[in-house]
Structure formats: structure tokens, C-alpha cells
Amino acid sequence: MNLTIDATGVFTATSTIVSVLALAMSAYSAKKTIDFNKRQNDFINTNDKLNKMLLDKEQQESLIQRQADISANFVSFGRSDHRMKVFNRGRSSAKNVRIDFPNGNEVLIESDLREKFPMPSLEPQQSVELIASVGMDSPRRMDVRIVWDDQSGNDREKLLHLTL
């Protein structure tokens, strides 16, 4: 067997091998670039979602800072001394606080109620007490609607179902 090595054939074979390797390396690099770009886009989307959540949280906190939270409950001092305590547990003062009884008022003293409400202002952590006249035939549940204005808006309302 006669083997002859042709320089042109060796050069052509080497050049073909190098070209195929370069093409494979180029395809590998393109695949890695596409994967990297996909991860980068996922990171950008996640970052956008986190920024939106942070902005929503900040807006909620800002709203809470501007809101009063008016509530009420009955308190007892001994066997016969009952009062309804109306209080502001929010972070902002409430203005023009009004109180209404959708199902009627059979417990609170009307003169005390007229004297104290509507309240021009109820500061955070401030409260006002209304004298309650509780007897054996008094209802044990009372619906109370409280309406107030604060920095977040006017005529904010809360309906409470209080029990004695």
C-alpha cells in the first residue's frame, strides 16, 4: 500500500476541522448568550414586581398614616356602672365624629349623647365615654354606626355590633 501525504489535503482537512470546531463554539456561545439574556429578563421582571410591591406597600403605609380608626365598645365599672367608650386607635385625628344607632338607642343617656356628639375632633389614642343605663330588660346587643372625616377622606364609616 502506497500512502502519499498531500500537503493540500492535510491543509484542507485541518481547515475543515477548525471550521467545524469554530462553528460548534459559535453555536455554544449563541446558546449561552440566549440563556443569559433569558435569565437577565427574568431578573428584570422579578425586579419590576418587587418594585411594584414596595411602591404598593409605601402607598398603603402613607394611607394608614392619614387615617383615623374610630371604634367603640362597652366597659363596666362594677355591677351597675356601664359606659360606651368611643376611641380613635388610628394614627391621624378624626374630625366631625358622628354617632348613629340604626336599630335605635335604648341604652345610652340621650342628654349625654347630645352633649358630646358630634365631636369636632378626636385625636389618636383619645377616647370619650358615654353613660349607659343598663337594666334587666335592656338589649344585650346594640348596632352603632360611627361616621367621621380625616385626612384620607370625608364621611368614613364603620358599623359596629356591640354587646353588653
C-alpha positions, 0 to 999 in steps of 0.5 A, a space after each residue: 500500500 502506497 500512502 502519499 501525504 498531500 500537503 493540500 489535503 492535510 491543509 484542507 482537512 485541518 481547515 475543515 476541522 477548525 471550521 467545524 470546531 469554530 462553528 460548534 463554539 459559535 453555536 455554544 456561545 449563541 446558546 449561552 448568550 440566549 440563556 443569559 439574556 433569558 435569565 437577565 429578563 427574568 431578573 428584570 421582571 422579578 425586579 419590576 414586581 418587587 418594585 411594584 410591591 414596595 411602591 404598593 406597600 409605601 402607598 398603603 403605609 402613607 394611607 394608614 398614616 392619614 387615617 383615623 380608626 374610630 371604634 367603640 365598645 362597652 366597659 363596666 365599672 362594677 355591677 351597675 356602672 356601664 359606659 360606651 367608650 368611643 376611641 380613635 386607635 388610628 394614627 391621624 385625628 378624626 374630625 366631625 365624629 358622628 354617632 348613629 344607632 340604626 336599630 335605635 338607642 335604648 341604652 345610652 343617656 340621650 342628654 349625654 349623647 347630645 352633649 358630646 356628639 358630634 365631636 369636632 375632633 378626636 385625636 389618636 389614642 383619645 377616647 370619650 365615654 358615654 353613660 349607659 343605663 343598663 337594666 334587666 330588660 335592656 338589649 344585650 346587643 346594640 348596632 352603632 354606626 360611627 361616621 367621621 372625616 380625616 385626612 384620607 377622606 370625608 364621611 368614613 364609616 364603620 358599623 359596629 355590633 356591640 354587646 353588653 
